Amino acid sequence: MGPGNFKIKFTDLALHHLEFWHKSGQKAHIKRIERLIQSIRETPTSGIGKPELLRYNLAGKYSRRIDKEHRIIYKIEDQTVFIISMKGHYEP
């Protein structure tokens, strides 16, 4: 699996969260999310946002920091990364 080979797919919840961020007008957060998603596409388990493999009820999923309060939660299946949520802290 080389860098940049991953497809990104969003759950309905993640799309809802993305819409929230765009409506919020918080341009710094939107830019950060875009940078994080690009990094996830290239190297899902390393890069910016302090990627972390989660445990317990979120075992097998990863998180990256948007800010102190919010995380992107995602899982990797083959060549596809599923973005699960982009708001809150370990909620899904």
Rosetta silent file (secondary structure, phi, psi, omega in degrees, C-alpha in Angstrom):
SEQUENCE: MGPGNFKIKFTDLALHHLEFWHKSGQKAHIKRIERLIQSIRETPTSGIGKPELLRYNLAGKYSRRIDKEHRIIYKIEDQTVFIISMKGHYEP
SCORE:     score description
SCORE:     0.000 S_00000001
   1 L     0.000  104.487 -179.857    0.000    0.000    0.000 S_00000001
   2 L   -85.319  162.949  178.274    1.818    3.084   -1.197 S_00000001
   3 L   -59.760  143.753  174.916    1.172    6.645   -0.091 S_00000001
   4 L    80.101    6.718 -176.123   -1.748    8.401   -1.736 S_00000001
   5 L   -96.093    4.254 -173.539   -3.524    5.239   -2.813 S_00000001
   6 L   -93.315  136.597  171.833   -6.451    5.413   -0.388 S_00000001
   7 E   -84.378  149.741  176.262  -10.021    6.289   -1.323 S_00000001
   8 E  -113.187  128.939  173.682  -11.968    8.399    1.162 S_00000001
   9 E  -127.211  143.910 -177.704  -15.624    7.654    1.889 S_00000001
  10 E  -110.723  137.070  171.167  -17.804    9.526    4.377 S_00000001
  11 L   -73.634  166.429  176.243  -20.566    8.103    6.556 S_00000001
  12 H   -58.776  -39.645  179.319  -23.827   10.045    6.729 S_00000001
  13 H   -62.574  -44.374  179.606  -22.798   11.237   10.189 S_00000001
  14 H   -63.212  -39.528  177.050  -19.447   12.514    8.897 S_00000001
  15 H   -64.142  -39.526  176.167  -21.199   14.359    6.055 S_00000001
  16 H   -61.152  -43.790  178.767  -23.552   15.915    8.604 S_00000001
  17 H   -65.309  -39.538  178.430  -20.540   17.015   10.655 S_00000001
  18 H   -62.354  -41.772  176.567  -18.827   18.433    7.549 S_00000001
  19 H   -61.421  -42.115  177.024  -21.959   20.445    6.797 S_00000001
  20 H   -56.088  -48.521 -177.633  -21.908   21.693   10.414 S_00000001
  21 H   -63.235  -40.908  179.618  -18.304   22.913   10.028 S_00000001
  22 H   -66.084  -38.949  178.932  -19.050   24.686    6.740 S_00000001
  23 H   -72.177  -24.386 -177.197  -22.107   26.402    8.232 S_00000001
  24 H   -68.901  -22.876 -178.161  -20.146   27.378   11.356 S_00000001
  25 L    75.195    7.689 -179.269  -17.969   29.755    9.362 S_00000001
  26 L   -83.154   85.159 -173.084  -14.901   28.567   11.286 S_00000001
  27 H   -61.216  -35.335  179.580  -12.495   28.763    8.368 S_00000001
  28 H   -63.607  -40.527  178.854   -9.481   27.632   10.400 S_00000001
  29 H   -66.760  -42.241 -179.824  -11.315   24.432   11.396 S_00000001
  30 H   -62.152  -44.815  178.597  -12.439   23.775    7.817 S_00000001
  31 H   -62.452  -41.155  179.056   -8.881   24.237    6.535 S_00000001
  32 H   -62.874  -45.424  178.976   -7.566   21.958    9.284 S_00000001
  33 H   -60.217  -43.597  178.750  -10.119   19.247    8.406 S_00000001
  34 H   -60.817  -43.212  178.798   -9.146   19.469    4.726 S_00000001
  35 H   -65.196  -40.720  178.950   -5.448   19.105    5.621 S_00000001
  36 H   -63.980  -44.073 -179.546   -6.187   16.169    7.931 S_00000001
  37 H   -64.139  -39.401  176.975   -8.240   14.366    5.288 S_00000001
  38 H   -62.379  -42.039  178.726   -5.459   14.861    2.728 S_00000001
  39 H   -64.992  -40.727  177.597   -2.952   13.421    5.211 S_00000001
  40 H   -62.108  -42.563  179.458   -5.286   10.479    5.930 S_00000001
  41 H   -59.397  -39.838 -176.383   -5.607    9.837    2.167 S_00000001
  42 H   -80.343  -47.168 -177.486   -1.821    9.718    1.797 S_00000001
  43 L  -144.823   89.095 -172.799   -0.816    7.908    5.011 S_00000001
  44 L   -60.298  -26.090 -175.085   -3.778    6.815    7.172 S_00000001
  45 L  -104.460    2.390  177.718   -1.727    5.632   10.149 S_00000001
  46 L  -147.475  171.233  178.884    0.802    8.486   10.356 S_00000001
  47 L   117.422 -156.091 -174.696    1.094   12.208    9.671 S_00000001
  48 L   -75.537  162.234  175.908   -0.454   15.321   11.168 S_00000001
  49 L    84.812   12.920  179.440   -3.122   15.428   13.883 S_00000001
  50 L    51.491   65.426  179.602   -1.487   12.843   16.160 S_00000001
  51 L   -55.781  135.195 -177.347   -3.018    9.698   14.601 S_00000001
  52 E  -137.505  128.364  173.437   -4.013    7.270   17.314 S_00000001
  53 E   -77.135  123.253 -174.827   -5.273    3.688   17.078 S_00000001
  54 L   -86.175  164.557 -178.134   -8.277    3.545   19.389 S_00000001
  55 L  -128.118 -175.689  177.095   -9.236    0.793   21.825 S_00000001
  56 H    58.301 -126.629 -175.015  -12.221   -0.635   23.671 S_00000001
  57 H   -70.758  -10.508  176.625  -15.549    0.135   21.948 S_00000001
  58 H  -111.748   20.814 -178.435  -13.688    1.939   19.130 S_00000001
  59 L   -54.334  136.659  179.346  -11.051   -0.781   18.621 S_00000001
  60 L    89.133   -7.164  178.108   -9.701   -0.850   15.090 S_00000001
  61 E  -104.614  161.198  179.702  -10.571    2.778   14.426 S_00000001
  62 E  -118.548  158.596  172.708   -8.218    5.757   14.369 S_00000001
  63 E  -131.848  154.104  171.175   -8.530    9.343   15.500 S_00000001
  64 E  -137.856  145.297 -177.285   -6.815   12.597   14.566 S_00000001
  65 E   -78.594  125.798  166.938   -7.105   15.914   16.337 S_00000001
  66 L   -84.624  -48.089  174.509   -9.027   18.733   14.718 S_00000001
  67 L  -155.531 -167.143 -176.779   -8.567   20.760   17.905 S_00000001
  68 L   -60.030  -33.200 -173.868   -8.551   20.194   21.656 S_00000001
  69 L   -98.621  -30.007 -170.238  -12.235   19.221   21.667 S_00000001
  70 L  -114.998  146.460 -179.587  -12.905   17.615   18.267 S_00000001
  71 E  -132.650  151.714  165.627  -11.505   14.560   16.476 S_00000001
  72 E   -93.137  126.376  176.913  -11.831   12.880   13.111 S_00000001
  73 E  -109.428  132.429 -178.108  -12.655    9.209   13.691 S_00000001
  74 E  -150.557  162.389  174.929  -12.028    6.807   10.821 S_00000001
  75 E  -130.720  154.404 -177.884  -11.399    3.183    9.923 S_00000001
  76 E  -112.542  127.012  174.296   -9.277    1.627    7.210 S_00000001
  77 E  -131.612  112.040 -177.549  -10.530   -1.259    5.059 S_00000001
  78 L    55.729 -118.954 -177.480   -8.210   -2.377    2.271 S_00000001
  79 L  -100.513   14.857 -177.367   -7.580    0.718    0.107 S_00000001
  80 E  -120.331  136.876  173.770  -10.521    2.708    1.507 S_00000001
  81 E  -109.655  125.143  177.968  -10.676    4.985    4.524 S_00000001
  82 E   -99.993  114.938  175.807  -14.141    5.508    5.988 S_00000001
  83 E   -81.115  118.269 -174.055  -14.498    8.834    7.796 S_00000001
  84 E   -91.519  -46.100  178.909  -16.965    8.059   10.594 S_00000001
  85 E  -152.849  160.152 -178.479  -17.256   11.381   12.415 S_00000001
  86 L  -140.789   28.061 -178.914  -15.655   14.830   12.540 S_00000001
  87 L  -152.844  139.534 -178.879  -17.141   16.456   15.608 S_00000001
  88 L    88.504 -170.321 -172.304  -16.843   15.687   19.291 S_00000001
  89 L  -134.173   99.164  176.703  -14.411   13.431   21.067 S_00000001
  90 L    58.865   48.656 -176.764  -14.716    9.641   20.630 S_00000001
  91 L   -91.448  -36.472 -166.691  -18.507    9.588   20.333 S_00000001
  92 L   -61.975    0.000    0.000  -19.471    7.091   17.578 S_00000001
